[in-house]
Amino acid sequence: MSKDPIEFEPDPVIEFYKKDIDRTLIRENLRLTVEQRFEQLMRLQRFAEEMRRAGKDASRTE
């Protein structure tokens, strides 16, 4: 029984989209611990909620 890795032909659709992905951000996030990633996600969620709230406040004053 052979343990050689299976090789696949590159998918042209995946290859097309890969050029638009910033892999440095992926690598940076993978260096974080799971806890650090959750903390980062929570900060992002708080920021998004703050932006939503500010947008609602701004639309009320117009």
N, CA, C and O atoms as a GROMACS GRO file, in nm:
protein
  248
    1MET      N    1   0.084  -0.118   0.000
    1MET     CA    2   0.000   0.000   0.000
    1MET      C    3   0.088   0.124   0.000
    1MET      O    4   0.175   0.139   0.086
    2SER      N    5   0.066   0.211  -0.097
    2SER     CA    6   0.151   0.330  -0.114
    2SER      C    7   0.100   0.446  -0.031
    2SER      O    8  -0.021   0.470  -0.024
    3LYS      N    9   0.191   0.518   0.031
    3LYS     CA   10   0.156   0.636   0.111
    3LYS      C   11   0.193   0.764   0.037
    3LYS      O   12   0.203   0.870   0.100
    4ASP      N   13   0.213   0.757  -0.095
    4ASP     CA   14   0.248   0.876  -0.172
    4ASP      C   15   0.131   0.974  -0.172
    4ASP      O   16   0.016   0.933  -0.182
    5PRO      N   17   0.161   1.104  -0.160
    5PRO     CA   18   0.052   1.202  -0.163
    5PRO      C   19  -0.015   1.205  -0.300
    5PRO      O   20   0.049   1.186  -0.404
    6ILE      N   21  -0.145   1.229  -0.297
    6ILE     CA   22  -0.221   1.238  -0.422
    6ILE      C   23  -0.202   1.379  -0.477
    6ILE      O   24  -0.213   1.477  -0.404
    7GLU      N   25  -0.173   1.389  -0.605
    7GLU     CA   26  -0.156   1.518  -0.669
    7GLU      C   27  -0.275   1.547  -0.758
    7GLU      O   28  -0.321   1.460  -0.833
    8PHE      N   29  -0.326   1.669  -0.749
    8PHE     CA   30  -0.439   1.711  -0.829
    8PHE      C   31  -0.396   1.820  -0.926
    8PHE      O   32  -0.302   1.895  -0.900
    9GLU      N   33  -0.466   1.827  -1.036
    9GLU     CA   34  -0.444   1.936  -1.131
    9GLU      C   35  -0.500   2.064  -1.068
    9GLU      O   36  -0.604   2.060  -1.002
   10PRO      N   37  -0.434   2.178  -1.088
   10PRO     CA   38  -0.488   2.304  -1.033
   10PRO      C   39  -0.624   2.336  -1.096
   10PRO      O   40  -0.643   2.322  -1.217
   11ASP      N   41  -0.716   2.379  -1.013
   11ASP     CA   42  -0.848   2.418  -1.060
   11ASP      C   43  -0.837   2.559  -1.117
   11ASP      O   44  -0.795   2.650  -1.045
   12PRO      N   45  -0.874   2.581  -1.243
   12PRO     CA   46  -0.859   2.714  -1.301
   12PRO      C   47  -0.943   2.822  -1.232
   12PRO      O   48  -0.903   2.938  -1.229
   13VAL      N   49  -1.057   2.785  -1.178
   13VAL     CA   50  -1.140   2.883  -1.107
   13VAL      C   51  -1.070   2.927  -0.979
   13VAL      O   52  -1.064   3.046  -0.949
   14ILE      N   53  -1.017   2.832  -0.904
   14ILE     CA   54  -0.945   2.866  -0.780
   14ILE      C   55  -0.822   2.949  -0.812
   14ILE      O   56  -0.794   3.048  -0.744
   15GLU      N   57  -0.749   2.910  -0.914
   15GLU     CA   58  -0.630   2.985  -0.953
   15GLU      C   59  -0.665   3.127  -0.992
   15GLU      O   60  -0.588   3.219  -0.962
   16PHE      N   61  -0.778   3.148  -1.057
   16PHE     CA   62  -0.822   3.281  -1.098
   16PHE      C   63  -0.845   3.370  -0.976
   16PHE      O   64  -0.803   3.486  -0.974
   17TYR      N   65  -0.913   3.318  -0.874
   17TYR     CA   66  -0.946   3.398  -0.757
   17TYR      C   67  -0.828   3.414  -0.661
   17TYR      O   68  -0.825   3.512  -0.586
   18LYS      N   69  -0.733   3.322  -0.661
   18LYS     CA   70  -0.618   3.330  -0.569
   18LYS      C   71  -0.538   3.458  -0.587
   18LYS      O   72  -0.478   3.508  -0.492
   19LYS      N   73  -0.534   3.512  -0.708
   19LYS     CA   74  -0.455   3.633  -0.731
   19LYS      C   75  -0.511   3.754  -0.656
   19LYS      O   76  -0.438   3.850  -0.634
   20ASP      N   77  -0.637   3.750  -0.616
   20ASP     CA   78  -0.700   3.862  -0.546
   20ASP      C   79  -0.701   3.845  -0.394
   20ASP      O   80  -0.760   3.927  -0.324
   21ILE      N   81  -0.638   3.741  -0.344
   21ILE     CA   82  -0.639   3.716  -0.200
   21ILE      C   83  -0.507   3.762  -0.140
   21ILE      O   84  -0.399   3.727  -0.188
   22ASP      N   85  -0.518   3.841  -0.034
   22ASP     CA   86  -0.399   3.887   0.036
   22ASP      C   87  -0.358   3.779   0.136
   22ASP      O   88  -0.413   3.771   0.245
   23ARG      N   89  -0.265   3.698   0.099
   23ARG     CA   90  -0.225   3.585   0.183
   23ARG      C   91  -0.148   3.629   0.306
   23ARG      O   92  -0.137   3.554   0.403
   24THR      N   93  -0.094   3.750   0.304
   24THR     CA   94  -0.022   3.798   0.423
   24THR      C   95  -0.118   3.810   0.541
   24THR      O   96  -0.079   3.783   0.654
   25LEU      N   97  -0.244   3.851   0.515
   25LEU     CA   98  -0.341   3.860   0.624
   25LEU      C   99  -0.378   3.723   0.678
   25LEU      O  100  -0.396   3.706   0.798
   26ILE      N  101  -0.388   3.625   0.590
   26ILE     CA  102  -0.418   3.489   0.634
   26ILE      C  103  -0.303   3.437   0.721
   26ILE      O  104  -0.327   3.381   0.828
   27ARG      N  105  -0.180   3.457   0.674
   27ARG     CA  106  -0.064   3.410   0.753
   27ARG      C  107  -0.059   3.480   0.889
   27ARG      O  108  -0.031   3.417   0.991
   28GLU      N  109  -0.086   3.611   0.888
   28GLU     CA  110  -0.083   3.687   1.013
   28GLU      C  111  -0.185   3.632   1.112
   28GLU      O  112  -0.156   3.618   1.230
   29ASN      N  113  -0.305   3.603   1.064
   29ASN     CA  114  -0.409   3.549   1.152
   29ASN      C  115  -0.377   3.409   1.200
   29ASN      O  116  -0.410   3.374   1.313
   30LEU      N  117  -0.313   3.329   1.117
   30LEU     CA  118  -0.278   3.193   1.158
   30LEU      C  119  -0.168   3.190   1.264
   30LEU      O  120  -0.151   3.091   1.334
   31ARG      N  121  -0.094   3.299   1.275
   31ARG     CA  122   0.009   3.307   1.380
   31ARG      C  123  -0.053   3.334   1.518
   31ARG      O  124   0.010   3.310   1.621
   32LEU      N  125  -0.177   3.383   1.518
   32LEU     CA  126  -0.245   3.414   1.644
   32LEU      C  127  -0.297   3.286   1.709
   32LEU      O  128  -0.323   3.186   1.641
   33THR      N  129  -0.312   3.291   1.840
   33THR     CA  130  -0.376   3.180   1.909
   33THR      C  131  -0.526   3.188   1.883
   33THR      O  132  -0.576   3.290   1.835
   34VAL      N  133  -0.597   3.081   1.914
   34VAL     CA  134  -0.743   3.080   1.896
   34VAL      C  135  -0.805   3.192   1.980
   34VAL      O  136  -0.896   3.261   1.934
   35GLU      N  137  -0.757   3.209   2.101
   35GLU     CA  138  -0.809   3.314   2.189
   35GLU      C  139  -0.786   3.452   2.128
   35GLU      O  140  -0.876   3.537   2.131
   36GLN      N  141  -0.669   3.476   2.073
   36GLN     CA  142  -0.640   3.605   2.010
   36GLN      C  143  -0.731   3.629   1.890
   36GLN      O  144  -0.774   3.742   1.865
   37ARG      N  145  -0.759   3.524   1.816
   37ARG     CA  146  -0.849   3.538   1.700
   37ARG      C  147  -0.989   3.575   1.745
   37ARG      O  148  -1.054   3.660   1.684
   38PHE      N  149  -1.037   3.511   1.853
   38PHE     CA  150  -1.170   3.545   1.906
   38PHE      C  151  -1.173   3.689   1.957
   38PHE      O  152  -1.271   3.760   1.934
   39GLU      N  153  -1.068   3.732   2.024
   39GLU     CA  154  -1.062   3.870   2.073
   39GLU      C  155  -1.066   3.968   1.955
   39GLU      O  156  -1.135   4.070   1.961
   40GLN      N  157  -0.993   3.936   1.849
   40GLN     CA  158  -0.992   4.021   1.731
   40GLN      C  159  -1.132   4.025   1.667
   40GLN      O  160  -1.178   4.131   1.625
   41LEU      N  161  -1.198   3.910   1.660
   41LEU     CA  162  -1.332   3.903   1.605
   41LEU      C  163  -1.429   3.987   1.689
   41LEU      O  164  -1.512   4.058   1.633
   42MET      N  165  -1.419   3.979   1.821
   42MET     CA  166  -1.507   4.056   1.908
   42MET      C  167  -1.485   4.206   1.890
   42MET      O  168  -1.581   4.283   1.890
   43ARG      N  169  -1.358   4.248   1.874
   43ARG     CA  170  -1.330   4.390   1.848
   43ARG      C  171  -1.393   4.434   1.716
   43ARG      O  172  -1.450   4.543   1.707
   44LEU      N  173  -1.383   4.350   1.616
   44LEU     CA  174  -1.442   4.382   1.486
   44LEU      C  175  -1.594   4.392   1.496
   44LEU      O  176  -1.654   4.481   1.436
   45GLN      N  177  -1.655   4.302   1.571
   45GLN     CA  178  -1.801   4.307   1.588
   45GLN      C  179  -1.844   4.433   1.663
   45GLN      O  180  -1.945   4.494   1.627
   46ARG      N  181  -1.768   4.472   1.766
   46ARG     CA  182  -1.801   4.596   1.838
   46ARG      C  183  -1.789   4.717   1.745
   46ARG      O  184  -1.873   4.807   1.748
   47PHE      N  185  -1.685   4.718   1.662
   47PHE     CA  186  -1.665   4.827   1.567
   47PHE      C  187  -1.780   4.832   1.467
   47PHE      O  188  -1.832   4.940   1.437
   48ALA      N  189  -1.821   4.716   1.414
   48ALA     CA  190  -1.931   4.712   1.317
   48ALA      C  191  -2.060   4.762   1.381
   48ALA      O  192  -2.136   4.836   1.317
   49GLU      N  193  -2.086   4.724   1.504
   49GLU     CA  194  -2.206   4.770   1.573
   49GLU      C  195  -2.200   4.921   1.596
   49GLU      O  196  -2.301   4.990   1.581
   50GLU      N  197  -2.084   4.971   1.630
   50GLU     CA  198  -2.068   5.116   1.649
   50GLU      C  199  -2.094   5.190   1.518
   50GLU      O  200  -2.156   5.297   1.518
   51MET      N  201  -2.047   5.136   1.407
   51MET     CA  202  -2.070   5.198   1.276
   51MET      C  203  -2.219   5.196   1.239
   51MET      O  204  -2.271   5.293   1.185
   52ARG      N  205  -2.287   5.084   1.269
   52ARG     CA  206  -2.432   5.076   1.243
   52ARG      C  207  -2.507   5.181   1.324
   52ARG      O  208  -2.594   5.250   1.272
   53ARG      N  209  -2.470   5.191   1.451
   53ARG     CA  210  -2.535   5.287   1.540
   53ARG      C  211  -2.511   5.429   1.491
   53ARG      O  212  -2.603   5.511   1.488
   54ALA      N  213  -2.389   5.459   1.452
   54ALA     CA  214  -2.357   5.593   1.402
   54ALA      C  215  -2.435   5.622   1.274
   54ALA      O  216  -2.481   5.734   1.254
   55GLY      N  217  -2.449   5.522   1.187
   55GLY     CA  218  -2.526   5.541   1.064
   55GLY      C  219  -2.672   5.570   1.094
   55GLY      O  220  -2.733   5.656   1.030
   56LYS      N  221  -2.729   5.498   1.189
   56LYS     CA  222  -2.868   5.523   1.227
   56LYS      C  223  -2.884   5.662   1.286
   56LYS      O  224  -2.978   5.733   1.253
   57ASP      N  225  -2.792   5.702   1.375
   57ASP     CA  226  -2.797   5.835   1.436
   57ASP      C  227  -2.786   5.944   1.330
   57ASP      O  228  -2.858   6.044   1.336
   58ALA      N  229  -2.698   5.924   1.234
   58ALA     CA  230  -2.677   6.024   1.128
   58ALA      C  231  -2.801   6.034   1.041
   58ALA      O  232  -2.836   6.144   0.999
   59SER      N  233  -2.869   5.924   1.013
   59SER     CA  234  -2.987   5.930   0.927
   59SER      C  235  -3.104   5.994   0.998
   59SER      O  236  -3.192   6.049   0.933
   60ARG      N  237  -3.108   5.990   1.129
   60ARG     CA  238  -3.215   6.054   1.206
   60ARG      C  239  -3.201   6.205   1.209
   60ARG      O  240  -3.301   6.277   1.217
   61THR      N  241  -3.077   6.254   1.203
   61THR     CA  242  -3.054   6.399   1.215
   61THR      C  243  -3.066   6.472   1.081
   61THR      O  244  -3.063   6.595   1.078
   62GLU      N  245  -3.081   6.398   0.972
   62GLU     CA  246  -3.090   6.464   0.841
   62GLU      C  247  -3.228   6.516   0.814
   62GLU      O  248  -3.254   6.574   0.708
   0.00000   0.00000   0.00000
